[in-house]
Amino acid sequence: MARALIGWRLVRHSRAGPAGGRIIETEAYPIGDPASHAYRGETKRNLVMFGPPLHAYVYHIYGRYWCFNVTSEEDGRGAGILIRALEPATGITLMRRRRGVEDDRLLCSGPARLTIALAIDHDCNGADLLHDSAIRLLPPDRPPGKIGRSRRIGLNVAAHRLLRYYERGNPYLSGPKALSP
């Protein structure tokens, strides 16, 4: 599913208006992955990961940022896909204001940047991404370009696994350029 989400669109509707874009970079956290929040079993924090697929799993990192994931397995089987970057498309002025940057390449090029730009926080946790009115996954409006694959970014455990997918050549990607040839 991490590869299949490339090209899909993510849109967050808030009081300030809609903001979103095309998914261009993901990381998979499959069943049995020691880097996954689901690895040690179900907890209050990761309960959403063990629910149905295509729901939002939102969690806090470093005490100040949110990360947005899409659940990817059937009920009872914890797994998810981290959305690492978007190509901004909707609400760009709003995203610039939220992020405090003018360079559109920096709006959603990383998990925390993306959640700030789209105003995604714990209120989105558990949302049904196909039916919720506040945050939604939409089918691609055009086919994705060539898709690359690399090791994951920013992990201490199982980082070597080739579970990061990205649209090759897209200027809005996150991480080191060497990982996205």
C-alpha positions, 0 to 999 in steps of 0.5 A: 500500500505504501507504493500504491499511495504515491499520487493519491491526494490528501486534503485537510479541511479546517475552519481556515480552509482546505489545504493539501496535495499529492502524496509523493513520499511514504514509508511502510511500517508492516506487521512484525517491523521492529520500527513500527509502533505496533511491534510490541502490541496494542496500546492506548497510543497505537490503538488506531493502528490495529483498526481497519485500513485507511484510517488516520494514525496521528502521533506526537514526536519529539514532544512538539510535532505530529506525524500522519500515517495511514493504517494499512491492514485489517482489524486486529493487525497493526501496521501503517504507512507514514506520509513523508511528503506532499506536493502542495496543490490546495491552500498554498497561501494558507500552508505558507502562513502556517509554516512561515515559509515562502519556498513551496518546496519546504511546505510539506517536505517532511512528516512534521512540515506536512502536519503543520502545513495541513493543521493535522493534529491528534483531532484527526487520529482515527479519522476514516480517510475515505469518508471523513469530511475534515481529512480525506484521501482522494484518488490521483488526478494524474498518474504518478511519475516513476517510483523509487525505493530506498531505506527509511529515514530517521530511524535507529531500528531497521532503517536499512529496510527498503520500505520508503517509496517516492516519486522520482525527480519530484522537487518536494521530497524530504530527506537527503538527495542521495536517497532519492535519485 
